[in-house]
Amino acid sequence: MSKTIVIDPVTRIEGHAKISVYLDDAGEVEDARFHVVEFRGFEKFCEGRPMWEMAGITARICGICPVSHLLASAKTGDKIQAVKIPIAGEKLRRMMNLAQITQSHALSFFHLSSPDFLLGWDSDPAKRNVFGLIAADPDLARSGIRLRQFGQKIIELLGAKKIHPSWAVPGGVRSPLSEESCTWIRDRLPESRQTIETALGLFKTLLDRFSTEVETFGKFPSLFMGLVGKDGLWEHYDGKIRFTDSDGNIVADNLSEDDYESYLGEAVEPWSYLKFPYYKPLGYPNGIYRVGPLARVNICSRMGTEAADRELLEFRDRAGGVATSSFYYHYARLIEILCAIEHIEQLVNDPDIVSPRTRATAGINNLEGVGVSEAPRGTLFHHYKVDENGLIKKVNLIIATGQNNLAMNKTVTQIAQHFIHNNEIQEGMLNRVEAGIRAFDPCLSCSTHAAGQMPLHIELIDAKGTVVNQVYRQ
Amino acid sequence: MDKIRLATVWLGGCSGCHMSFLDLDEWLIELAEKVDIVFSPVASDIKEYPENVDVCLVEGAVANEENMELLIEARKRTKFLISFGDCAVTANVPGMRNMLGKAETVLKRCYLELSDETRQLPHFPGIVPELLDRVRPVHEVVDVDLFMPGCPPSAQRILATVEPLLRGELPEMKGRPMIKFG
């Protein structure tokens, strides 16, 4: 008699998520599915809006990474206006993206993942959150909170608001940094640098204890995709798309975002509101690829800054070359924070960052444009078609988290297969499934765990639909 | 004095209001001494929303069946419910699809017109909640004790609202710093 186990909810990514585990007649795991259960419809309701409003509207897709949408939208607008933005505009946009990478990754690591690492996967879920962390390791908690604040504050210094600033626009940005703001950033750099160095050291000492997690949290071959800069350098704002495989071979390189439809397809499954992007040449579902910190660190030749490059060498040494375990997302995230802080340090001392020439103005010169940006969670595409007046006719958005959909499903299946046998749900499975998904840091999971616990409810349902067993975790 | 039992709930929104709550930064460490966070954020299993919640912040608009069920449950078990942020207060961006008529319009665009493989509308009873045809602000569904607008409300505004409540007093929601939208 086959059974289904439903875990509801697991974590949130743009809304609720659930997991179902399908068992075969022998009680072994046949398949597991990660369901996303919210949908808002941006691609349709933006029709008819002026293109210039798109940054403000699409920022509201996500409160964790609104800057990604601001930038992708502004870059789409640059193309529709057919302008090359002033160098100061580009450097300021980069600064804001680096600040966002810092705050978003800090939230992921300190507020919600470090309780797992430090308090234990099987510790009391009522305490396994940022408040439990405050009680257990107040210094680490405070430093993590302040590191996120560093990123959020830079966003606010640039755009006047920490969340949903109206600042990046087609043609550039609205305003430069003031000298006072630069001083604040410079003053706070040493502490931020110290915090991330400490966190990296801590994580590396813990890594040896996590060999089971490294092996079971989504360790499988896949393609990796992201932007790279000149000579394959780590890139977060511009550059070209690169695909590599798990052996480190470059599968496709120098791809333009303009042609994304030729290499990216999206499939639909009836059981999730999140579509399933795949690499077109391999078809669906074989075209599984991963994006985000792990992908960016795997595909690049170098990070391009001194300390982050040292860390990258060690990372590759520990992973044995290309990191195929999704657990290494955490490690990659820390290296990216370090790299972001080093870049912020360079930019804050660059005279262009206070230049008033931040914006090019133009009208509607192209009726179509594609903008791309590396969001904290991976590559983000905005594609608009407009009429002569710049009113939106069509929108397509490919969101970072969505591109990990196939990989997240595979991860959940792998963890379930490790922890469920003979119809028995082993103690610790619930936490592991959550943590496996959390390694990907899907949008909105952050807050789920940042303040409080996440209750879980698993049902074992037999083929007739009768609940034969259930487990609650309060 | 017993700790205040605080919950935060999240319906159809972007999590920006929850992120702004986290922008309270080091004040969170003080907050941890004053409140028990008994539920945050939403679980779609409504049986999990605890009894006897003193204060609940509700982010987001009511956009699907599960949002609706959870909100009604939260209202029953909460003494003081705050409509938290512009989506909760006005339906804001999630409500932009209301002018297009039924939910099917937005679903068709995403899943039938902007997909390459296995084109279909997601439909999986019991797993994928059905969208409501009309997205509603929180107060259209349940009684609201206090409105806190903002997209998102700044951390300062959240602090100025929540702190008096922790002392058993009502905050004064007046003037630009407290009630400006956007």
Interface residues (C-beta under 8 A of the other chain):
Chain A: V6 D8 P9 R12 G15 H16 K18 S20 H35 V37 E38 F39 R40 G41 E43 K44 F45 C46 I57 R60 I61 C62 G63 I64 P66 L107 H111 N129 V130 F131 I134 A135 P138 A141 R142 I145 R146 R148 Q149 Q152 K161 K162 I163 H164 G265 E266 A267 V268 E269 P270 W271 S272 Y273 K275 F276 Y278 K280 Y284 N396 C443 L444 C446 S447 T448 A450 A451 G452 M454 P455 H457 Y472 Q474
Chain B: T8 W10 G12 G13 C14 S15 G16 C17 H18 M19 S20 F21 L22 D23 D25 E26 L28 I29 A32 I37 V38 F39 S40 P41 V42 A43 S44 D45 K47 E48 A63 N64 E66 N92 V93 P94 M96 R97 M99 L100 A103 T105 V106 L107 K108 R109 C110 Y111 L114 S115 D116 E117 T118 R119 Q120 L121 P122 H123 F124 I127 V128 P129 L131 C151 P152 S154 A155
